[in-house]
């Protein structure tokens, strides 16, 4: 049985507890290994790695005994199974990567291990990170640890980092890595009642992270608090010569930015985010957020982001285009699944037909279409141009304001199976999160309240490129004003 | 726009920084022989 009091700690509290020797890294990791087993019904992990976790925890205890603690020493985390981990099965939740054991480690996970973090296992996700409900995984859907009171139907955790979000919310990881291409960190964080941070494009290296849409993919953390996100981000960030888009900029002490002082900060409220059909309770929560920031001395002001309505259509041209190119490498020859055929062409076709799920095939087809000779200018080139205008919207807005406050998602979590019949309804989940990916600017999702049917809802703070510090500082003010408590119906160590 | 990164690509010395990893590269292949990937015959 896992120790509920250990599992209830935040990352920052666990770090301090380890430093004070209130408990050992081995005790903390053993509790989390038990928690990982306990939440098995949620299907949040594809590959738990309990023995490796204990070995890493023992290394931490040796360092602590010598007084050589590292920044994340002994912190048990989940790794989205899109990050390559040396010698540990890496699947991208796809059948086509069957049996793939990378001979190298992704830069971000390598940095985390160099900082002393402990790997609990590889977390479930939508296949190749394509989805907003974690229902496209070859390894089956992930369940949200939350349920509507008086309603026993399982809910989606959001996606694509659904396993990461469910594990952190259900107290089976202190934090997790995720990736965010159109909202895949922030939307699941919102659905599970935790914090999700998409940093600036180039802040965290993409090297060794299975590529979906390279110009939109952002590695980042999912955590229980804003402070924990700041701690994780520092360990995950930094220039990497192996990723040509990695930014050669210094990494600030993000935790030190959490001063609580936002007096005089100008907060933009974009009028285009009042979308049709958005539930009134989300609008109300947004208003409450504006009042919290005003009460803390900030100055909210309405702004315009006129290109917002083009963000989703632009995203659903650029992302599939890049995906169709990136996924060309899965052909049954060098790694993963192989379905034999009489000719090499047959081998490619049979392998890809058997290895990719329906949503991945849909996006490869769309991407191939928009990149084909007759349609390239009409779709892909046009989308690239509109993307420039969307990014310019943010540059113009940040001349007048210091950050932007919006809802994270247009709804709370929905039941598993709902919306899967209609891909367009699923794509609408990302309406508030996609623009920050197209513009490459940092954004955090903070849980702030419950919907009328008792499910978490979040607010998003978007900031200037490489100004995660302001995003985190404002995020923490929203977090402390909201006093939200993550209390899902099912969690390791007895839940609530 | 192809990338939101304001900075252009950086240059580095034109030198070999990696290599000699044949075993690692082949380690995940479904079929190999004598240090090569094996596919159905393509010469007609």
Interface residues (C-beta under 8 A of the other chain):
Chain A: X99 X100 X101 X102 X103 X104 X201 X202 X215 X241 X244 X245 X247 X248 X332 X333 X334 X335 X336 X337 X338 X340 X341 X342 X343 X344 X346 X347 X384 X385 X387 X388 X391 X438 X439 X440 X465
Chain B: X1 X2 X3 X4 X5 X6 X7 X9 X10 X12 X21 X24 X25 X27 X28 X29 X30 X31 X37 X39 X40 X42
